[in-house]
């Protein structure tokens, strides 16, 4: 998105406003908070009726060298990239190399047969039911930032899934996985990576000279702005994406290039065409005929009665928004290298100034009264299905308010879990899966639920991300407290021998720094990585299987089962190749089912799963032993 023009001195913040003098200050005021030399910022571009009327940078591209953002600073797109992947699929469909209604298994046969075909169109419109890659990797203990992921790894991850969130086409649920799989499809049908194909067939023909896919995060990109988020004490901290996954995001580009792209969409400029753009902007219909507001890599809706075509994006500390209002000949691109920035909100303010839109947009329906208890059920952490940002929702003064890191926005209830606000637009709260459970992110040592109020608790991270025994005890005690008598606890842990086996399979045992970590792991289980090398993993606790069982028992749980999730197969040198063969995979699963609970083999698995039950008579006998206190 933003491109930083390196300089050895700190000039005045770059300014390239092309609006008449009386119009420029109002747009500048939108970005006043970023118009400074001690923080990151944003770049804004506006095209109106075929002319660039505003192009200006605010803030810094690099705080360590004091380099300001420029109008052609490069940064990363986040999910704005999805429309480029969608365009690639449509162009390949025109060439007859694929069809949007192809079953994904035609191109990626490793994907399991879930009973109903998942089409490429399902992937493009987030109606596939496929689970999101980042959520799955986080559950596995390898969230973004802890390991460098690749497209091949995501394909392998999906080859091991056993079910979908819903039947294909039955519902809409934003999933980055679909677009990562589409990047793999491009490679398989063309013999070129999506990065290579896009450069030859999209970026170069359209004159997007500063746009490329971030297929290798290590590549030096001259003029790239550094991304930042607020760290401890509110200080700016580096927040860069370290991944080789792209197609779902990962486009490096500039505001001028994005405005060129929007022009191509508006006019159907070759290699695009009016018919291709019409397909990109046609909203998807679900199996029951319901029209959703998502098309092919684009959101399509109306704002103040004006048709708008938009997409937002967020990757690490980068924030992006790209939008068009075709009926008014207006195009806006905003790229920010600051995590707290709200480029979508800024774009709406720009549109108001350029088009002279005044007054508040009326809610799309009458306000519906909702009981306080019902309102409280929406409090918690949610994922914005369009931008993939985490939204924190709270109830304040009997009104629902939400924030993605910036100021909270209040919402009006329109009925049936649908809310609206002037700033954020139309929001519908939908629970993943069958809607019978809630997932909350937070501190497992302080669960915000009433005593004996939950039927099940999943602790899929706390026991191995909390190296101190007192913290783990508190997490288990909190789970015990909120569970009803007879309630079930599922908790994951890392094996004491995971780093030993993983280090051997990857050749790290020849590294003296890693060996020092390994000796500490085996001695006391506390894995603390003092280096910046992500290959050494992050701070964690590694359990002996018998110790995990003891911790649950001491917390008062009846331990029902202790399972080695991967068993000993995970460190085979050709695991991926073996797993991709259907017959071998079935044989491996049969073997694993026979040894997954064998006590003598539990430690050979990287991950352990413990299942405990709060005794039915717990209410009568009180809580378990007092918490351990450590100084």
C-alpha positions in Angstrom: 0.0 0.0 0.0 2.3 2.8 1.1 5.6 3.3 -0.3 8.3 5.2 1.6 10.8 7.4 -0.3 14.0 7.2 1.7 15.8 10.4 2.5 18.7 11.3 4.7 17.1 14.4 6.3 13.6 15.1 7.6 11.9 17.6 5.3 8.4 18.9 5.9 5.7 16.3 5.6 5.0 15.6 1.9 2.1 17.4 0.4 0.6 17.0 -3.0 -2.9 18.3 -2.6 -4.5 19.1 -6.0 -7.9 20.3 -4.7 -8.7 24.0 -4.9 -7.5 25.9 -1.9 -10.9 26.2 -0.3 -11.3 22.3 -0.4 -7.9 21.1 0.6 -7.9 22.1 4.3 -11.1 20.1 5.1 -9.5 16.9 3.7 -6.2 17.7 5.5 -8.2 18.0 8.7 -9.3 14.4 8.4 -5.7 13.3 8.9 -4.7 16.0 11.4 -3.9 13.4 14.0 -1.2 11.9 11.7 0.3 15.2 10.5 3.4 14.9 12.7 7.0 13.8 12.6 7.1 11.4 15.6 4.6 8.8 14.4 3.4 6.7 11.4 0.5 7.9 9.3 -1.5 7.7 6.2 -1.6 8.5 2.5 -4.8 9.5 0.8 -5.7 9.8 -2.9 -8.9 11.0 -4.5 -10.0 10.7 -8.2 -13.1 12.5 -9.3 -14.5 12.4 -12.8 -11.2 11.2 -14.3 -8.9 13.6 -12.5 -6.7 13.2 -9.4 -7.9 15.9 -7.1 -6.0 15.0 -4.0 -2.9 13.1 -3.3 -1.1 13.6 0.0 0.9 11.9 2.7 0.7 12.5 6.4 3.2 11.2 9.0 6.3 9.0 8.8 7.4 6.0 6.8 10.2 5.0 9.2 10.6 6.3 12.7 14.1 5.0 13.2 15.6 6.9 10.3 13.1 9.8 10.4 11.8 9.2 6.8 8.4 10.8 6.0 5.7 9.1 4.0 5.5 10.2 0.4 2.7 10.1 -2.1 4.2 6.9 -3.6 5.3 5.2 -0.4 4.7 1.4 -0.6 2.9 -0.6 2.1 0.8 -3.7 2.4 -2.8 -4.1 1.4 -4.4 -6.6 3.8 -7.6 -8.0 2.4 -7.9 -5.2 -0.3 -5.7 -7.7 -2.2 -8.6 -10.2 -2.6 -10.1 -8.3 -5.6 -6.8 -8.8 -7.5 -6.9 -12.6 -6.9 -10.6 -12.6 -8.0 -9.7 -10.7 -11.2 -7.0 -13.3 -11.9 -9.5 -16.1 -11.6 -11.9 -14.4 -13.9 -9.3 -13.8 -16.5 -8.2 -17.4 -16.4 -11.9 -18.4 -16.7 -12.1 -16.3 -19.9 -9.1 -18.2 -21.2 -10.9 -21.5 -20.5 -8.3 -22.7 -18.0 -10.9 -23.0 -15.2 -14.5 -22.3 -14.5 -15.7 -20.5 -11.4 -18.1 -23.4 -10.7 -15.3 -25.9 -10.7 -15.1 -28.1 -7.6 -11.9 -27.1 -5.8 -10.9 -30.7 -5.7 -10.5 -30.6 -9.5 -7.5 -28.3 -9.0 -6.4 -29.3 -5.5 -7.4 -32.9 -5.0 -5.8 -33.0 -1.6 -8.8 -31.1 -0.2 -11.1 -33.7 1.5 -14.5 -34.6 0.1 -16.9 -32.9 2.5 -20.0 -34.4 0.8 -21.0 -31.3 -1.2 -18.7 -29.7 -3.8 -16.9 -26.5 -2.8 -16.7 -24.3 -5.9 -14.1 -21.7 -6.8 -17.1 -19.2 -6.6 -17.8 -20.3 -3.0 -14.1 -19.6 -2.1 -14.3 -16.2 -3.9 -17.5 -15.2 -2.0 -16.7 -16.6 1.5 -19.6 -19.1 1.2 -17.5 -22.3 1.2 -17.8 -23.1 4.9 -14.0 -23.6 5.0 -12.4 -22.6 8.3 -10.1 -19.6 8.5 -6.4 -20.4 8.3 -5.3 -18.0 11.0 -7.8 -19.3 13.5 -6.7 -22.9 12.8 -3.0 -22.1 13.1 -3.6 -20.2 16.3 -5.5 -23.2 17.7 -2.5 -25.4 16.7 -0.2 -23.1 18.6 1.4 -21.5 15.5 -0.4 -18.1 15.1 1.0 -15.5 12.7 4.2 -14.1 14.1 5.4 -17.3 15.6 6.2 -19.2 12.4 6.7 -18.3 8.8 3.8 -19.9 6.9 3.5 -20.7 3.2 0.7 -21.4 0.7 1.8 -25.0 0.6 1.4 -25.2 4.4 -2.1 -23.8 4.2 -3.0 -26.4 1.5 -1.7 -29.1 3.7 -3.6 -27.7 6.7 -6.8 -27.8 4.8 -6.1 -31.4 3.6 -6.4 -32.5 7.2 -9.7 -30.8 8.0 -12.6 -33.2 8.7 -15.6 -30.9 8.5 -16.8 -27.5 7.4 -18.5 -24.7 9.3 -21.6 -25.1 7.2 -22.5 -26.7 3.8 -21.1 -24.8 0.8 -23.4 -21.9 -0.2 -25.6 -22.1 2.9 -24.1 -19.1 4.6 -21.5 -16.4 4.5 -18.4 -16.4 6.8 -15.3 -14.6 5.9 -12.4 -17.0 5.4 -8.9 -16.0 4.3 -8.2 -19.7 3.5 -10.4 -19.5 0.4 -8.2 -16.9 -1.2 -5.0 -18.7 -0.2 -6.3 -21.8 -1.9 -7.2 -19.7 -5.0 -3.6 -18.6 -5.2 -2.6 -22.3 -5.2 -5.2 -22.8 -8.0 -3.6 -20.1 -10.2 -0.2 -21.8 -9.8 -1.6 -25.2 -10.7 -3.5 -24.2 -13.8 -0.8 -21.8 -15.2 2.5 -23.2 -14.0 3.3 -19.8 -12.6 2.9 -18.4 -9.1 0.2 -15.9 -8.6 2.9 -13.3 -8.1 4.5 -14.1 -11.5 1.2 -14.4 -13.3 -0.2 -11.1 -11.9 3.0 -9.2 -12.8 2.7 -10.2 -16.5 -1.1 -10.2 -16.9 -2.4 -7.5 -14.5 0.2 -5.1 -13.0 2.4 -4.4 -16.1 -0.5 -4.1 -18.6 -2.3 -1.6 -16.3 0.9 0.4 -15.6 0.9 -0.4 -11.9 4.6 -0.1 -11.7 4.9 -0.1 -7.9 2.7 -3.1 -7.2 3.8 -6.7 -6.4 2.8 -9.6 -4.2 4.7 -10.1 -1.0 5.5 -13.7 -1.8 8.8 -13.4 0.1 8.7 -11.1 3.1 12.5 -11.1 3.2 12.8 -9.3 -0.1 14.1 -5.8 0.0 11.4 -3.4 -1.4 12.8 0.1 -1.9 10.4 2.7 -0.7 8.4 0.4 1.6 6.9 2.0 4.7 7.4 0.3 8.0 4.3 -0.7 9.9 3.7 0.2 13.5 1.3 -0.5 16.3 1.1 0.8 19.9 3.3 -1.2 22.3 3.8 -1.1 26.0 3.2 2.3 27.5 1.6 3.5 24.3 4.9 3.7 22.5 5.2 2.9 18.8 6.5 -0.6 18.1 7.3 -2.4 14.8 4.5 -4.5 13.6 5.4 -6.1 10.3 3.9 -9.2 8.6 6.3 -12.2 8.5 4.7 -14.7 6.2 4.9 -16.1 2.7 1.1 -16.6 2.4 -0.5 -14.2 -0.1 -3.6 -14.1 -2.3 -5.8 -13.5 0.7 -3.7 -10.4 1.4 -0.1 -9.5 0.9 -0.2 -7.0 -2.0 2.5 -4.3 -1.8 1.3 -1.2 -3.6 0.8 2.6 -3.6 -2.1 5.0 -3.5 -1.5 6.1 -7.2 -1.5 2.4 -8.3 -4.7 1.7 -6.4 -6.3 4.7 -8.1 -5.2 3.3 -11.5 -6.8 0.0 -10.6 -10.0 1.7 -9.6 -10.0 3.5 -12.9 -9.6 0.2 -14.7 -12.6 -1.2 -12.8 -14.7 1.8 -13.6 -13.9 1.7 -17.4 -13.3 -2.0 -18.0 -9.8 -1.2 -19.3 -7.9 -4.1 -20.8 -6.9 -6.7 -19.6 -10.2 -6.2 -17.7 -13.5 -5.8 -19.5 -16.9 -4.4 -18.7 -18.3 -7.9 -18.5 -15.5 -9.0 -16.1 -16.1 -6.0 -13.9 -19.9 -6.8 -13.9 -19.1 -10.3 -12.6 -16.8 -9.0 -10.0 -19.4 -6.6 -8.7 -22.4 -9.0 -8.7 -23.3 -9.9 -5.1 -23.4 -13.6 -4.3 -26.7 -15.4 -3.6 -26.9 -18.2 -1.0 -28.5 -21.5 -1.6 -31.8 -20.2 -0.3 -31.7 -17.2 -2.7 -30.6 -14.6 -0.1 -28.4 -11.9 -1.6 -25.3 -11.0 0.4 -23.3 -7.8 0.1 -20.1 -9.6 -0.9 -19.3 -10.2 -4.6 -16.0 -11.5 -6.0 -13.3 -9.9 -3.8 -15.5 -6.7 -3.4 -18.2 -5.5 -1.0 -21.1 -3.9 -2.8 -23.7 -1.8 -0.9 -25.3 1.7 -0.8 -24.3 4.7 1.3 -26.6 7.7 1.5 -28.4 6.2 -1.4 -25.2 6.0 -3.5 -23.9 2.7 -4.8 -20.4 2.0 -3.3 -17.9 -0.7 -4.1 -15.4 -1.2 -1.3 -13.0 -3.4 0.6 -10.9 -2.8 3.7 -7.7 -4.5 4.8 -5.5 -5.1 7.9 -2.2 -6.9 8.1 0.0 -6.5 11.1 0.3 -2.7 11.5 -0.9 -1.9 8.0 -4.5 -0.6 7.5 -6.1 0.0 4.0 -9.3 1.1 2.4 -10.1 1.2 -1.3 -13.6 2.4 -2.5 -15.5 3.6 -5.6 -18.8 5.4 -5.9 -19.3 4.8 -9.7 -22.5 6.8 -10.0 -20.6 9.9 -8.9 -17.3 9.2 -10.7 -15.5 9.1 -7.3 -12.6 6.9 -6.2 -10.7 7.0 -2.8 -7.7 5.1 -1.6 -6.3 5.4 1.9 -3.2 3.5 3.0 -1.9 3.7 6.6 1.1 2.2 8.3 -0.4 2.7 11.8 -2.3 -0.1 13.5 -4.8 2.3 15.3 -5.7 4.1 12.0 -9.3 3.9 10.6 -8.9 4.3 6.8 -12.5 3.4 6.1 -13.7 6.2 8.4 -11.3 8.6 6.8 -12.5 7.7 3.3 -16.1 8.4 4.3 -15.2 11.8 5.7 -13.4 12.6 2.4 -16.4 11.5 0.4 -18.6 13.9 2.4 -16.3 16.8 1.7 -15.9 16.1 -2.0 -19.6 15.3 -2.8 -21.0 17.7 -0.3 -23.0 15.0 1.6 -24.5 16.5 4.7 -26.5 15.2 7.6 -26.5 11.8 9.1 -27.3 8.8 7.0 -30.7 7.5 8.2 -30.7 4.0 9.7 -31.9 1.4 7.2 -34.7 0.5 9.5 -36.6 1.5 12.7 -34.9 1.0 16.0 -35.9 -2.2 17.8 -35.9 -2.2 21.6 -33.8 -5.0 23.1 -33.6 -6.2 26.7 -30.4 -5.5 28.6 -29.8 -9.2 29.2 -30.0 -9.9 25.5 -27.8 -6.9 24.7 -25.1 -8.2 27.1 -24.9 -11.5 25.1 -23.2 -9.6 22.3 -20.4 -8.3 24.5 -17.0 -9.9 23.8 -14.5 -10.2 21.0 -15.8 -10.6 17.4 -14.1 -10.7 14.0 -15.2 -8.3 11.4 -16.1 -10.6 8.5 -15.1 -8.0 5.9 -11.8 -6.7 7.2 -10.9 -9.6 9.5 -10.1 -7.2 12.3 -10.9 -8.1 15.9 -13.8 -6.0 17.2 -14.2 -5.5 20.9 -17.9 -5.1 21.8 -19.1 -3.7 25.2 -22.4 -2.5 26.6 -22.2 1.0 28.0 -25.2 2.9 29.3 -27.6 0.3 27.9 -26.1 0.9 24.4 -23.9 -1.5 22.4 -20.5 0.0 21.5 -17.6 -1.5 19.5 -14.0 -0.6 18.8 -11.3 -2.1 16.6 -8.6 -0.3 18.6 -9.7 3.3 18.1 -12.6 5.3 19.6 -15.7 3.2 20.4 -18.7 3.5 18.0 -22.3 3.1 19.3 -24.8 1.0 17.5 -28.6 1.1 16.9 -30.4 -2.3 17.1 -32.5 -3.1 14.0 -33.7 -6.5 15.2 -32.5 -10.1 14.7 -28.9 -9.5 15.9 -28.5 -6.7 13.3 -27.0 -3.4 14.3 -26.2 -0.2 12.5 -24.0 2.8 13.1 -23.3 6.0 11.1 -19.5 5.2 11.1 -19.4 1.4 10.8 -22.6 0.9 8.8 -24.6 -2.3 8.9 -23.4 -5.1 11.2 -24.9 -8.5 11.8 -23.7 -10.6 14.6 -23.4 -14.3 13.6 -21.9 -17.1 15.5 -19.7 -19.6 13.7 -20.9 -23.2 13.4 -24.2 -24.2 14.8 -24.5 -21.2 17.2 -24.5 -23.3 20.3 -21.3 -22.0 21.8 -19.4 -18.8 22.4 -15.7 -18.2 22.0 -14.1 -15.4 23.9 -10.5 -14.2 23.8 -9.1 -12.9 27.0 -7.1 -13.9 30.1 -7.8 -17.5 31.1 -6.7 -16.6 34.7 -9.7 -14.2 35.0 -12.8 -15.6 33.2 -15.6 -13.1 33.0 -18.4 -15.6 33.6 -20.5 -16.4 36.6 -19.9 -19.5 38.8 -21.2 -22.8 37.4 -22.6 -21.1 34.3 -20.9 -23.0 31.4 -21.3 -26.5 30.1 -17.8 -26.7 28.6 -14.5 -24.8 28.6 -11.8 -25.0 26.0 -8.3 -23.9 27.1 -6.5 -24.2 23.8 -3.3 -22.2 24.6 -3.1 -21.1 28.2 -1.4 -24.2 29.6 1.5 -23.9 27.2 1.7 -20.1 27.0 1.8 -19.7 30.8 5.2 -21.0 32.0 4.6 -20.3 35.7 2.8 -23.0 37.6 0.8 -20.5 39.6 -0.7 -19.0 36.4 -1.6 -22.4 35.0 -3.2 -23.4 38.3 -5.3 -20.2 38.3 -6.4 -20.9 34.7 -7.6 -24.4 35.7 -9.2 -23.1 38.8 -11.1 -20.5 36.8 -12.3 -23.1 34.3 -13.5 -25.2 37.3 -15.3 -22.3 38.8 -17.3 -21.4 35.7 -18.2 -25.0 34.8 -21.4 -26.5 35.9 -21.2 -29.8 37.9 -20.5 -32.4 35.2 -19.1 -29.8 32.8 -16.3 -30.8 30.5 -12.8 -29.2 30.2 -10.7 -29.6 27.0 -7.2 -28.3 27.3 -4.1 -28.5 25.1 -0.5 -28.7 26.1 2.9 -29.1 24.5 4.9 -32.2 25.1 8.1 -31.9 27.1 9.9 -33.5 24.2 8.4 -31.4 21.4 11.4 -29.1 21.0 13.8 -32.1 21.2 12.1 -34.0 18.4 11.3 -30.9 16.3 14.9 -29.6 16.7 16.3 -32.9 15.6 14.0 -33.1 12.5 14.9 -29.6 11.5 18.6 -29.8 12.2 18.5 -27.3 15.0 20.3 -29.6 17.5 23.5 -28.6 15.8 22.9 -24.9 16.8 24.5 -24.1 20.2 21.9 -21.4 20.9 19.1 -23.9 20.4 20.9 -26.6 22.4 21.0 -24.2 25.4 17.2 -23.7 25.1 16.7 -27.5 24.7 18.6 -28.3 27.9 16.4 -25.9 29.8 13.3 -27.4 28.2 14.2 -30.9 29.2 15.2 -29.9 32.7 12.2 -27.9 33.9 9.9 -27.4 30.9 10.1 -23.6 30.7 10.9 -22.6 27.1 12.1 -19.0 27.0 13.5 -17.8 23.7 15.9 -14.8 24.3 16.7 -14.4 20.6 14.7 -12.8 17.8 14.7 -16.1 15.8 11.1 -17.3 15.4 12.4 -20.8 14.5 13.1 -21.2 18.2 9.4 -20.7 19.1 8.0 -18.3 21.7 7.8 -18.4 25.5 6.0 -21.6 26.5 5.7 -24.4 29.0 6.3 -28.0 27.9 4.5 -30.7 30.0 5.4 -34.2 30.8 2.2 -36.2 30.1 1.9 -37.3 33.8 2.4 -33.7 35.0 -0.5 -32.5 32.8 -2.7 -35.2 34.3 -1.6 -34.2 37.8 -2.3 -30.5 37.3 -5.9 -31.2 36.2 -6.5 -33.6 39.1 -5.1 -31.2 41.6 -7.5 -28.5 40.3 -10.4 -30.9 41.1 -11.1 -32.4 37.7 -11.7 -36.1 37.0 -9.3 -36.8 34.1 -11.3 -38.6 31.5 -8.6 -38.9 28.8 -5.1 -37.9 27.9 -4.4 -38.1 24.1 -1.3 -37.5 22.0 -2.8 -35.5 19.1 -0.2 -36.2 16.4 1.5 -39.3 17.8 5.0 -40.1 16.6 4.3 -39.5 12.9 4.7 -35.7 13.0 8.5 -35.7 12.8 8.8 -38.1 9.9 11.0 -36.4 7.2 8.5 -36.9 4.4 5.3 -36.5 6.4 3.6 -34.2 3.9 4.2 -36.6 1.0 2.9 -39.5 3.0 -0.1 -37.6 4.2 -1.1 -36.6 0.7 -1.5 -40.2 -0.4 -5.1 -41.2 0.5 -4.3 -44.9 1.2 -1.2 -44.0 3.3 -3.2 -41.3 5.2 -5.9 -43.8 6.1 -3.3 -46.3 7.3 -1.6 -43.6 9.4 -4.9 -42.6 11.0 -5.7 -46.2 11.8 -2.3 -46.6 13.6 -2.8 -43.3 15.4 -6.2 -44.3 16.8 -4.5 -47.4 18.3 -1.7 -45.5 20.0 -3.1 -42.0 20.7 -3.9 -42.8 24.4 -1.0 -45.2 25.0 0.9 -43.8 28.1 4.3 -44.9 26.9 3.9 -43.0 23.6 2.2 -39.8 24.7 5.5 -37.9 25.0 6.3 -38.5 21.4 3.4 -36.3 20.2 4.0 -32.6 19.9 0.6 -31.7 21.3 -1.3 -33.3 24.1 -5.1 -33.0 24.7 -6.4 -33.5 28.2 -10.2 -34.0 28.8 -11.4 -33.4 32.3 -14.8 -33.3 34.0 -16.0 -31.3 37.0 -17.5 -33.9 39.3 -21.3 -33.8 39.6 -21.1 -33.5 43.3 -18.8 -30.5 43.1 -21.4 -28.1 44.3 -21.7 -30.0 47.5 -18.0 -30.4 48.2 -16.9 -26.8 47.3 -14.0 -25.6 45.2 -10.7 -27.4 44.9 -7.6 -26.7 46.9 -6.4 -23.1 47.4 -4.4 -21.6 44.6 -0.6 -21.9 44.8 1.1 -18.6 45.6 4.6 -17.9 44.2 6.8 -14.9 44.9 
